[in-house]
Amino acid sequence: MTEAELRARLLAILGAIAPEARDTDLDPVAPLRDQIDIDSMDFLNFVTAVHKQFGVPIPELDYPRLSSLDGAVHYVMTKLAG
């Protein structure tokens, strides 16, 4: 899977949780919570959906690594590669 494909799938997950994410030009390095209207439960739903979609374990200590779009892309790519 390419980085662009992964980014598109992560954006689709975000869009399912927070529909306004589809219409927002996200800054890939800024925290998602600062850019779209998601609370801690929405973020947990995002992490859970990423885990289910890609089959990668995401321990709670790693949640902050998924706080931005670039962070999530890098995290999942690293897990899939390794």
MOPAC internal coordinates of N, CA, C and O (Angstrom, degrees):
PM7 1SCF
backbone

  N    0.0000 0     0.00 0     0.00 0    0    0    0
  C    1.4417 1     0.00 0     0.00 0    1    0    0
  C    1.5276 1   108.47 1     0.00 0    2    1    0
  O    1.2310 1   121.01 1   -45.71 1    3    2    1
  N    1.3189 1   115.67 1   134.29 1    3    2    1
  C    1.4592 1   119.38 1   179.72 1    5    3    2
  C    1.5218 1   110.07 1   -82.09 1    6    5    3
  O    1.2310 1   121.27 1   -14.51 1    7    6    5
  N    1.3079 1   115.18 1   165.49 1    7    6    5
  C    1.4637 1   120.45 1   178.03 1    9    7    6
  C    1.5299 1   110.47 1   -61.99 1   10    9    7
  O    1.2310 1   120.30 1   140.32 1   11   10    9
  N    1.3174 1   117.03 1   -39.68 1   11   10    9
  C    1.4735 1   120.70 1   179.74 1   13   11   10
  C    1.5298 1   111.20 1   -64.59 1   14   13   11
  O    1.2310 1   120.33 1   139.19 1   15   14   13
  N    1.3283 1   116.97 1   -40.81 1   15   14   13
  C    1.4605 1   120.34 1   177.74 1   17   15   14
  C    1.5238 1   111.22 1   -64.79 1   18   17   15
  O    1.2310 1   120.93 1   137.31 1   19   18   17
  N    1.3204 1   115.82 1   -42.69 1   19   18   17
  C    1.4592 1   120.59 1   178.76 1   21   19   18
  C    1.5297 1   110.33 1   -63.25 1   22   21   19
  O    1.2310 1   120.42 1   135.00 1   23   22   21
  N    1.3176 1   116.80 1   -45.00 1   23   22   21
  C    1.4690 1   121.68 1   179.33 1   25   23   22
  C    1.5374 1   110.16 1   -59.19 1   26   25   23
  O    1.2310 1   120.38 1   137.84 1   27   26   25
  N    1.3295 1   116.88 1   -42.16 1   27   26   25
  C    1.4673 1   121.23 1   179.46 1   29   27   26
  C    1.5304 1   110.86 1   -64.40 1   30   29   27
  O    1.2310 1   120.32 1   139.52 1   31   30   29
  N    1.3118 1   117.00 1   -40.48 1   31   30   29
  C    1.4673 1   120.24 1   179.21 1   33   31   30
  C    1.5227 1   110.97 1   -68.10 1   34   33   31
  O    1.2310 1   120.01 1   141.03 1   35   34   33
  N    1.3178 1   117.59 1   -38.97 1   35   34   33
  C    1.4636 1   120.49 1   177.37 1   37   35   34
  C    1.5273 1   110.74 1   -65.89 1   38   37   35
  O    1.2310 1   120.49 1   140.47 1   39   38   37
  N    1.3145 1   116.67 1   -39.53 1   39   38   37
  C    1.4648 1   120.04 1   177.17 1   41   39   38
  C    1.5277 1   111.09 1   -65.15 1   42   41   39
  O    1.2310 1   120.24 1   144.69 1   43   42   41
  N    1.3237 1   117.15 1   -35.31 1   43   42   41
  C    1.4679 1   120.42 1   176.76 1   45   43   42
  C    1.5280 1   110.62 1   -65.50 1   46   45   43
  O    1.2310 1   120.46 1   139.75 1   47   46   45
  N    1.3234 1   116.72 1   -40.25 1   47   46   45
  C    1.4669 1   120.65 1   176.64 1   49   47   46
  C    1.5224 1   109.32 1   -62.04 1   50   49   47
  O    1.2310 1   120.75 1   132.47 1   51   50   49
  N    1.3196 1   116.18 1   -47.53 1   51   50   49
  C    1.4705 1   119.92 1   178.62 1   53   51   50
  C    1.5228 1   111.19 1   -60.12 1   54   53   51
  O    1.2310 1   120.26 1   138.46 1   55   54   53
  N    1.3101 1   117.12 1   -41.54 1   55   54   53
  C    1.4556 1   121.52 1  -179.55 1   57   55   54
  C    1.5125 1   112.50 1   -63.81 1   58   57   55
  O    1.2310 1   120.13 1   148.68 1   59   58   57
  N    1.3270 1   117.35 1   -31.32 1   59   58   57
  C    1.4625 1   120.89 1   177.44 1   61   59   58
  C    1.5297 1   111.06 1   -71.77 1   62   61   59
  O    1.2310 1   120.56 1   149.35 1   63   62   61
  N    1.3129 1   116.53 1   -30.65 1   63   62   61
  C    1.4687 1   121.54 1  -179.42 1   65   63   62
  C    1.5154 1   111.26 1   -86.32 1   66   65   63
  O    1.2310 1   120.89 1   137.23 1   67   66   65
  N    1.3181 1   115.90 1   -42.77 1   67   66   65
  C    1.4670 1   122.05 1  -178.61 1   69   67   66
  C    1.5258 1   107.57 1  -132.54 1   70   69   67
  O    1.2310 1   119.96 1   -86.47 1   71   70   69
  N    1.3266 1   117.68 1    93.53 1   71   70   69
  C    1.4671 1   120.95 1  -175.60 1   73   71   70
  C    1.5232 1   114.65 1   -53.77 1   74   73   71
  O    1.2310 1   119.90 1   152.26 1   75   74   73
  N    1.3218 1   117.80 1   -27.74 1   75   74   73
  C    1.4681 1   119.33 1   179.12 1   77   75   74
  C    1.5260 1   112.45 1   -66.42 1   78   77   75
  O    1.2310 1   120.17 1   163.99 1   79   78   77
  N    1.3245 1   117.28 1   -16.01 1   79   78   77
  C    1.4672 1   120.77 1   178.32 1   81   79   78
  C    1.5266 1   111.01 1   -65.32 1   82   81   79
  O    1.2310 1   120.71 1   153.22 1   83   82   81
  N    1.3330 1   116.24 1   -26.78 1   83   82   81
  C    1.4667 1   120.47 1   179.54 1   85   83   82
  C    1.5229 1   111.98 1   -68.51 1   86   85   83
  O    1.2310 1   120.89 1   150.42 1   87   86   85
  N    1.3289 1   115.91 1   -29.58 1   87   86   85
  C    1.4615 1   120.97 1  -175.45 1   89   87   86
  C    1.5222 1   113.22 1  -100.46 1   90   89   87
  O    1.2310 1   120.43 1  -175.33 1   91   90   89
  N    1.3085 1   116.79 1     4.67 1   91   90   89
  C    1.4617 1   121.52 1  -175.69 1   93   91   90
  C    1.5168 1   109.97 1  -108.18 1   94   93   91
  O    1.2310 1   120.94 1   -43.82 1   95   94   93
  N    1.3126 1   115.80 1   136.18 1   95   94   93
  C    1.4554 1   120.37 1   171.76 1   97   95   94
  C    1.5213 1   107.29 1   -82.17 1   98   97   95
  O    1.2310 1   120.58 1   -81.42 1   99   98   97
  N    1.3145 1   116.50 1    98.58 1   99   98   97
  C    1.4554 1   120.30 1  -175.54 1  101   99   98
  C    1.5177 1   111.50 1   -76.46 1  102  101   99
  O    1.2310 1   121.32 1   -45.12 1  103  102  101
  N    1.3123 1   115.09 1   134.88 1  103  102  101
  C    1.4560 1   121.12 1   170.05 1  105  103  102
  C    1.5278 1   105.22 1   -76.11 1  106  105  103
  O    1.2310 1   119.31 1   -61.98 1  107  106  105
  N    1.3238 1   118.91 1   118.02 1  107  106  105
  C    1.4623 1   120.35 1  -172.54 1  109  107  106
  C    1.5245 1   115.01 1   -64.96 1  110  109  107
  O    1.2310 1   119.79 1   161.85 1  111  110  109
  N    1.3280 1   118.01 1   -18.15 1  111  110  109
  C    1.4637 1   119.13 1  -178.58 1  113  111  110
  C    1.5287 1   113.18 1  -104.77 1  114  113  111
  O    1.2310 1   119.86 1   168.92 1  115  114  113
  N    1.3119 1   117.87 1   -11.08 1  115  114  113
  C    1.4644 1   121.05 1  -179.36 1  117  115  114
  C    1.5308 1   109.37 1   -82.72 1  118  117  115
  O    1.2310 1   120.61 1   -31.63 1  119  118  117
  N    1.3196 1   116.44 1   148.37 1  119  118  117
  C    1.4660 1   119.42 1   178.08 1  121  119  118
  C    1.5277 1   111.78 1   -57.95 1  122  121  119
  O    1.2310 1   121.24 1   -43.60 1  123  122  121
  N    1.3275 1   115.24 1   136.40 1  123  122  121
  C    1.4626 1   120.60 1  -179.29 1  125  123  122
  C    1.5207 1   111.43 1   -59.98 1  126  125  123
  O    1.2310 1   120.23 1   140.24 1  127  126  125
  N    1.3157 1   117.16 1   -39.76 1  127  126  125
  C    1.4692 1   121.47 1  -178.46 1  129  127  126
  C    1.5175 1   112.40 1   -61.86 1  130  129  127
  O    1.2310 1   120.06 1   153.26 1  131  130  129
  N    1.3133 1   117.49 1   -26.74 1  131  130  129
  C    1.4662 1   121.01 1   178.93 1  133  131  130
  C    1.5254 1   111.95 1   -81.43 1  134  133  131
  O    1.2310 1   120.26 1   163.91 1  135  134  133
  N    1.3223 1   117.11 1   -16.09 1  135  134  133
  C    1.4611 1   120.79 1  -173.55 1  137  135  134
  C    1.5229 1   113.96 1  -105.67 1  138  137  135
  O    1.2310 1   120.69 1   147.01 1  139  138  137
  N    1.3046 1   116.29 1   -32.99 1  139  138  137
  C    1.4637 1   120.00 1  -179.43 1  141  139  138
  C    1.5256 1   108.33 1  -129.18 1  142  141  139
  O    1.2310 1   121.36 1   -18.48 1  143  142  141
  N    1.2950 1   115.01 1   161.52 1  143  142  141
  C    1.4603 1   121.08 1  -173.84 1  145  143  142
  C    1.5293 1   110.71 1   -82.84 1  146  145  143
  O    1.2310 1   121.02 1  -102.23 1  147  146  145
  N    1.3383 1   115.65 1    77.77 1  147  146  145
  C    1.4611 1   119.31 1   174.74 1  149  147  146
  C    1.5214 1   108.92 1  -123.07 1  150  149  147
  O    1.2310 1   121.61 1   -39.42 1  151  150  149
  N    1.3149 1   114.52 1   140.58 1  151  150  149
  C    1.4494 1   119.77 1   176.20 1  153  151  150
  C    1.5273 1   109.20 1  -101.75 1  154  153  151
  O    1.2310 1   120.55 1     6.76 1  155  154  153
  N    1.3119 1   116.55 1  -173.24 1  155  154  153
  C    1.4664 1   119.45 1  -176.01 1  157  155  154
  C    1.5271 1   111.54 1   -64.08 1  158  157  155
  O    1.2310 1   119.93 1   146.04 1  159  158  157
  N    1.3189 1   117.75 1   -33.96 1  159  158  157
  C    1.4605 1   120.33 1   178.34 1  161  159  158
  C    1.5315 1   111.07 1   -68.63 1  162  161  159
  O    1.2310 1   120.55 1   138.87 1  163  162  161
  N    1.3361 1   116.55 1   -41.13 1  163  162  161
  C    1.4623 1   120.20 1   175.79 1  165  163  162
  C    1.5250 1   110.87 1   -61.28 1  166  165  163
  O    1.2310 1   120.79 1   138.31 1  167  166  165
  N    1.3339 1   116.10 1   -41.69 1  167  166  165
  C    1.4649 1   119.48 1   179.49 1  169  167  166
  C    1.5286 1   109.95 1   -63.75 1  170  169  167
  O    1.2310 1   120.24 1   138.96 1  171  170  169
  N    1.3261 1   117.15 1   -41.04 1  171  170  169
  C    1.4630 1   120.72 1   177.55 1  173  171  170
  C    1.5276 1   110.05 1   -62.66 1  174  173  171
  O    1.2310 1   120.28 1   140.20 1  175  174  173
  N    1.3280 1   117.07 1   -39.80 1  175  174  173
  C    1.4686 1   120.59 1   176.48 1  177  175  174
  C    1.5292 1   110.98 1   -62.85 1  178  177  175
  O    1.2310 1   120.31 1   142.40 1  179  178  177
  N    1.3321 1   117.00 1   -37.60 1  179  178  177
  C    1.4634 1   121.50 1   176.17 1  181  179  178
  C    1.5228 1   110.54 1   -61.87 1  182  181  179
  O    1.2310 1   120.60 1   130.20 1  183  182  181
  N    1.3202 1   116.46 1   -49.80 1  183  182  181
  C    1.4669 1   120.99 1  -179.00 1  185  183  182
  C    1.5294 1   110.20 1   -60.59 1  186  185  183
  O    1.2310 1   120.47 1   136.38 1  187  186  185
  N    1.3250 1   116.72 1   -43.62 1  187  186  185
  C    1.4590 1   121.55 1   179.75 1  189  187  186
  C    1.5301 1   110.93 1   -63.13 1  190  189  187
  O    1.2310 1   120.65 1   137.50 1  191  190  189
  N    1.3259 1   116.35 1   -42.50 1  191  190  189
  C    1.4666 1   120.19 1   179.34 1  193  191  190
  C    1.5268 1   111.39 1   -65.82 1  194  193  191
  O    1.2310 1   120.23 1   141.98 1  195  194  193
  N    1.3270 1   117.16 1   -38.02 1  195  194  193
  C    1.4689 1   120.86 1   176.77 1  197  195  194
  C    1.5223 1   109.16 1   -62.41 1  198  197  195
  O    1.2310 1   120.82 1   134.56 1  199  198  197
  N    1.3185 1   116.05 1   -45.44 1  199  198  197
  C    1.4692 1   120.48 1   178.50 1  201  199  198
  C    1.5283 1   110.73 1   -57.99 1  202  201  199
  O    1.2310 1   120.44 1   131.95 1  203  202  201
  N    1.3302 1   116.76 1   -48.05 1  203  202  201
  C    1.4650 1   120.59 1  -178.16 1  205  203  202
  C    1.5257 1   112.34 1   -66.29 1  206  205  203
  O    1.2310 1   120.64 1   137.55 1  207  206  205
  N    1.3247 1   116.38 1   -42.45 1  207  206  205
  C    1.4628 1   119.86 1  -176.11 1  209  207  206
  C    1.5287 1   112.75 1   -68.69 1  210  209  207
  O    1.2310 1   120.68 1   141.35 1  211  210  209
  N    1.3316 1   116.31 1   -38.65 1  211  210  209
  C    1.4601 1   119.86 1  -174.21 1  213  211  210
  C    1.5253 1   113.83 1  -106.93 1  214  213  211
  O    1.2310 1   120.37 1   170.72 1  215  214  213
  N    1.3303 1   116.90 1    -9.28 1  215  214  213
  C    1.4534 1   120.33 1   178.12 1  217  215  214
  C    1.5125 1   114.30 1    68.19 1  218  217  215
  O    1.2310 1   120.61 1  -154.32 1  219  218  217
  N    1.3104 1   116.45 1    25.68 1  219  218  217
  C    1.4651 1   119.85 1   178.89 1  221  219  218
  C    1.5279 1   109.35 1  -102.18 1  222  221  219
  O    1.2310 1   120.43 1   -45.81 1  223  222  221
  N    1.3263 1   116.78 1   134.19 1  223  222  221
  C    1.4561 1   118.47 1   176.14 1  225  223  222
  C    1.5275 1   109.78 1   -71.11 1  226  225  223
  O    1.2310 1   120.94 1   -42.02 1  227  226  225
  N    1.3230 1   115.81 1   137.98 1  227  226  225
  C    1.4613 1   120.47 1   179.33 1  229  227  226
  C    1.5242 1   107.89 1  -129.14 1  230  229  227
  O    1.2310 1   120.26 1   -85.71 1  231  230  229
  N    1.3276 1   117.10 1    94.29 1  231  230  229
  C    1.4595 1   119.07 1   178.31 1  233  231  230
  C    1.5381 1   110.48 1   -65.62 1  234  233  231
  O    1.2310 1   121.20 1   -28.67 1  235  234  233
  N    1.3149 1   115.31 1   151.33 1  235  234  233
  C    1.4602 1   120.52 1  -177.10 1  237  235  234
  C    1.5291 1   112.71 1   -54.97 1  238  237  235
  O    1.2310 1   120.02 1   146.40 1  239  238  237
  N    1.3105 1   117.56 1   -33.60 1  239  238  237
  C    1.4697 1   120.57 1   179.02 1  241  239  238
  C    1.5277 1   112.01 1   -63.98 1  242  241  239
  O    1.2310 1   120.16 1   158.27 1  243  242  241
  N    1.3317 1   117.30 1   -21.73 1  243  242  241
  C    1.4630 1   121.12 1  -179.97 1  245  243  242
  C    1.5216 1   113.64 1   -90.96 1  246  245  243
  O    1.2310 1   119.13 1   173.23 1  247  246  245
  N    1.3181 1   119.27 1    -6.77 1  247  246  245
  C    1.4672 1   121.38 1  -178.19 1  249  247  246
  C    1.5267 1   112.53 1   -51.35 1  250  249  247
  O    1.2310 1   119.04 1   137.20 1  251  250  249
  N    1.3281 1   119.43 1   -42.80 1  251  250  249
  C    1.4741 1   118.59 1  -179.85 1  253  251  250
  C    1.5345 1   113.50 1   -59.95 1  254  253  251
  O    1.2310 1   120.15 1   156.68 1  255  254  253
  N    1.3171 1   117.33 1   -23.32 1  255  254  253
  C    1.4666 1   120.00 1   179.92 1  257  255  254
  C    1.5273 1   111.56 1   -71.43 1  258  257  255
  O    1.2310 1   120.26 1   165.36 1  259  258  257
  N    1.3340 1   117.10 1   -14.64 1  259  258  257
  C    1.4548 1   122.10 1   179.08 1  261  259  258
  C    1.5255 1   111.86 1  -102.87 1  262  261  259
  O    1.2310 1   120.25 1  -165.57 1  263  262  261
  N    1.3100 1   117.13 1    14.43 1  263  262  261
  C    1.4669 1   120.60 1  -173.68 1  265  263  262
  C    1.5221 1   113.61 1   -73.33 1  266  265  263
  O    1.2310 1   119.84 1   159.95 1  267  266  265
  N    1.3287 1   117.91 1   -20.05 1  267  266  265
  C    1.4681 1   121.11 1   176.87 1  269  267  266
  C    1.5317 1   107.91 1  -121.82 1  270  269  267
  O    1.2310 1   120.85 1   -16.88 1  271  270  269
  N    1.3038 1   115.97 1   163.12 1  271  270  269
  C    1.4662 1   119.69 1   179.58 1  273  271  270
  C    1.5226 1   110.66 1   -62.45 1  274  273  271
  O    1.2310 1   119.90 1   133.08 1  275  274  273
  N    1.3287 1   117.80 1   -46.92 1  275  274  273
  C    1.4712 1   120.20 1   178.58 1  277  275  274
  C    1.5242 1   111.05 1   -61.90 1  278  277  275
  O    1.2310 1   120.70 1   139.93 1  279  278  277
  N    1.3308 1   116.27 1   -40.07 1  279  278  277
  C    1.4578 1   120.13 1   178.50 1  281  279  278
  C    1.5113 1   111.75 1   -61.13 1  282  281  279
  O    1.2310 1   120.57 1   136.74 1  283  282  281
  N    1.3313 1   116.52 1   -43.26 1  283  282  281
  C    1.4639 1   121.37 1   179.38 1  285  283  282
  C    1.5254 1   110.62 1   -65.48 1  286  285  283
  O    1.2310 1   120.58 1   136.23 1  287  286  285
  N    1.3235 1   116.50 1   -43.77 1  287  286  285
  C    1.4731 1   120.49 1   178.91 1  289  287  286
  C    1.5259 1   109.84 1   -59.78 1  290  289  287
  O    1.2310 1   120.43 1   129.86 1  291  290  289
  N    1.3178 1   116.79 1   -50.14 1  291  290  289
  C    1.4647 1   120.82 1  -178.45 1  293  291  290
  C    1.5388 1   110.58 1   -61.92 1  294  293  291
  O    1.2310 1   120.54 1   135.92 1  295  294  293
  N    1.3173 1   116.57 1   -44.08 1  295  294  293
  C    1.4657 1   120.40 1  -178.20 1  297  295  294
  C    1.5303 1   110.67 1   -60.25 1  298  297  295
  O    1.2310 1   120.32 1   128.68 1  299  298  297
  N    1.3217 1   117.00 1   -51.32 1  299  298  297
  C    1.4564 1   120.85 1  -177.03 1  301  299  298
  C    1.5345 1   110.36 1   -65.92 1  302  301  299
  O    1.2310 1   119.82 1   138.45 1  303  302  301
  N    1.3323 1   117.95 1   -41.55 1  303  302  301
  C    1.4771 1   120.20 1   178.69 1  305  303  302
  C    1.5249 1   110.22 1   -60.23 1  306  305  303
  O    1.2310 1   120.07 1   138.16 1  307  306  305
  N    1.3116 1   117.46 1   -41.84 1  307  306  305
  C    1.4539 1   121.44 1   179.84 1  309  307  306
  C    1.5262 1   110.51 1   -64.30 1  310  309  307
  O    1.2310 1   120.71 1   137.10 1  311  310  309
  N    1.3232 1   116.25 1   -42.90 1  311  310  309
  C    1.4744 1   120.33 1  -179.82 1  313  311  310
  C    1.5222 1   111.29 1   -67.01 1  314  313  311
  O    1.2310 1   120.24 1   140.14 1  315  314  313
  N    1.3246 1   117.15 1   -39.86 1  315  314  313
  C    1.4570 1   120.04 1  -179.65 1  317  315  314
  C    1.5334 1   111.68 1   -68.74 1  318  317  315
  O    1.2310 1   121.01 1   147.89 1  319  318  317
  N    1.3315 1   115.67 1   -32.11 1  319  318  317
  C    1.4677 1   119.89 1  -179.42 1  321  319  318
  C    1.5171 1   113.00 1   -77.58 1  322  321  319
  O    1.2310 1   121.11 1   156.27 1  323  322  321
  N    1.3295 1   115.48 1   -23.73 1  323  322  321
  C    1.4189 1   116.30 1  -168.86 1  325  323  322
  C    1.4401 1   121.69 1  -112.23 1  326  325  323
  O    1.2310 1   120.10 1   180.00 1  327  326  325

